[in-house]
Amino acid sequence: MEIGGSDSDGREFKSADEMWREQAGDPDKKTQWYRHGVGYWEGVEASVDGVLGGYANVNEPDINDSEAFLKMVLSERFPNGVNDQPLVALDCGSGIGRVTKNLLIQYFNEVDLLEPVSHFLEAARETLAPGSHLHSDMHKAVNFYCVPLQDFTPDTQRYDVIWVQWCIGHLTDDDFVSFFRRAKVGLKPGGLFVVKENIARNGFVLDNEDRSITRSDLYFKELFGRCGLHIYKTKDQKGFPQELFAVKMYALTTEVPKKVHRTRSKVRANRPRIIK
Ligand SMILES: C[S@@+](CC[C@H](N)C(=O)[O-])C[C@H]1O[C@@H](n2cnc3c(N)ncnc32)[C@H](O)[C@@H]1O
């Protein structure tokens, strides 16, 4: 990728390729990259404050905007329900299950969680266990996978939605692309990915502490293209503290979204035209 960027210590990179060569350019470096990433989270307390980097106060606006986005996407994609089939979601890089318990479990009959850090996943398992108010015959967490995204392939056509929030920055570009390409088999017909991530103003920002990168919107779009994914809807997160990165939600489909056809006269009326 020809996009330039910087790291959290202010160092500049001419291109993402230069940064990736340095950080994960051979098998040993790549192993170290992922070891550092997971190692960072292994030292973090299993709490909302922990998984949100000390910003527990963003939990509420985050969930509210995610809920509005999810409701809109579900009502458009599945206007007549899904013919008695259970709705199933996968929560990727789920941490302690914050997104599942505050959102996904209410809208899906089954939710699977994937998280490489075992003390986070165990905390999620406890909160979502049979007997808790978050577990019923109609809405329950089913599978808890303790693996990283770069090593995961979902079961064929299990999911209506694969939710990827605040974790894809841990993946190198190549693993990002191969994850989404593999994960497409896990979507039911009409299913989609939701990616909710921090957005860099330009290029990328490498975080030297937790070994993750924050990509720009352009960077994400370039990678989605390489994955063969199409943007169905996007929305900006609102109401976060000023000092934080902007956050965007992307709903992504494997098929090209249908265009809304406008009448010719309306299109013409609404755009600048040369006076003849
Ligand atoms: C900022 S927390 C977000 C957790 C959760 N998505 C949320 O929004 O509450 C980042 C999570 O990504 C996980 N993670 C780190 N490396 C990962 C990888 N290679 N694959 C999947 N998840 C990873 C961390 O263990 C951590 O739980």
The ligand as an SDF file (V2000), in Angstrom:
LIG
                    3D

 27 29  0  0  0  0  0  0  0  0999 V2000
  -10.1730   -2.6570   22.3300 C   0  0  0  0  0  0  0  0  0  0  0  0
  -10.5390   -4.3290   22.7470 S   0  0  0  0  0  0  0  0  0  0  0  0
  -12.1930   -4.4070   22.0730 C   0  0  0  0  0  0  0  0  0  0  0  0
  -12.9960   -5.5640   22.5870 C   0  0  0  0  0  0  0  0  0  0  0  0
  -14.4320   -5.6190   22.0530 C   0  0  0  0  0  0  0  0  0  0  0  0
  -14.4780   -5.7350   20.6160 N   0  0  0  0  0  0  0  0  0  0  0  0
  -15.2100   -4.4020   22.4970 C   0  0  0  0  0  0  0  0  0  0  0  0
  -15.5280   -3.5560   21.6360 O   0  0  0  0  0  0  0  0  0  0  0  0
  -15.5150   -4.3250   23.6830 O   0  0  0  0  0  0  0  0  0  0  0  0
   -9.5460   -5.2000   21.5290 C   0  0  0  0  0  0  0  0  0  0  0  0
   -9.7370   -6.6980   21.5430 C   0  0  0  0  0  0  0  0  0  0  0  0
   -9.0690   -7.2770   20.4100 O   0  0  0  0  0  0  0  0  0  0  0  0
   -8.5210   -8.5060   20.8320 C   0  0  0  0  0  0  0  0  0  0  0  0
   -7.4720   -8.9420   19.9090 N   0  0  0  0  0  0  0  0  0  0  0  0
   -6.1480   -8.6580   19.9260 C   0  0  0  0  0  0  0  0  0  0  0  0
   -5.5130   -9.2860   18.9140 N   0  0  0  0  0  0  0  0  0  0  0  0
   -6.4660   -9.9790   18.2370 C   0  0  0  0  0  0  0  0  0  0  0  0
   -6.4340  -10.8510   17.1170 C   0  0  0  0  0  0  0  0  0  0  0  0
   -5.2940  -11.1140   16.4830 N   0  0  0  0  0  0  0  0  0  0  0  0
   -7.5950  -11.4210   16.7070 N   0  0  0  0  0  0  0  0  0  0  0  0
   -8.7590  -11.1440   17.3610 C   0  0  0  0  0  0  0  0  0  0  0  0
   -8.8410  -10.3380   18.4270 N   0  0  0  0  0  0  0  0  0  0  0  0
   -7.7150   -9.7520   18.8690 C   0  0  0  0  0  0  0  0  0  0  0  0
   -8.0120   -8.1890   22.2150 C   0  0  0  0  0  0  0  0  0  0  0  0
   -7.7060   -9.3330   22.9550 O   0  0  0  0  0  0  0  0  0  0  0  0
   -9.1630   -7.3620   22.7650 C   0  0  0  0  0  0  0  0  0  0  0  0
  -10.1190   -8.1680   23.3680 O   0  0  0  0  0  0  0  0  0  0  0  0
  1  2  1  0
  2  3  1  0
  2 10  1  0
  3  4  1  0
  4  5  1  0
  5  6  1  0
  5  7  1  0
  7  8  2  0
  7  9  1  0
 10 11  1  0
 11 12  1  0
 11 26  1  0
 12 13  1  0
 13 14  1  0
 13 24  1  0
 14 15  1  0
 14 23  1  0
 15 16  2  0
 16 17  1  0
 17 18  1  0
 17 23  2  0
 18 19  1  0
 18 20  2  0
 20 21  1  0
 21 22  2  0
 22 23  1  0
 24 25  1  0
 24 26  1  0
 26 27  1  0
M  CHG  2   2   1   9  -1
M  END
$$$$
